[in-house]
Amino acid sequence: LAVFICLFRMLNNQSVIDAIYIIASYTYGPLLGMFAFGLFTRRKANDTYTPYIAVASPLICFAVDWVVSACTGYKFGYELLILNGAFTFAGLWVKSS
């Protein structure tokens, strides 16, 4: 923790903070999707597929971000969190009963 604090102090760059938020979008997206699925539905998630969905969702988001950036020049930012959560929610919905 102290190393990261010293690193941020040395860099003191807004883009470092933005990069951390983008990384957090990839890691917290599946958590958001699972939380929303449990909160808003009464369906039972299939525990066998849940880890695969949670890993596939950030990979799909990375691919979508890469394709959209290559085709249109648009670079996703913090909205990756919502997109990632939506992919997780949709995957859980498809594989639930």
Sequence and secondary structure as in RCSB ss.txt:
>XXXX:A:sequence
LAVFICLFRMLNNQSVIDAIYIIASYTYGPLLGMFAFGLFTRRKANDTYTPYIAVASPLICFAVDWVVSACTGYK
FGYELLILNGAFTFAGLWVKSS
>XXXX:A:secstr
 HHHHHHHHHH  HHHHHHHHHHHHHHHHHHHHHHHHHHH      TTTHHHHHHHHHHHHHHHHHHHHHHH   
  TTHHHHHHHHHHHHHHHT  
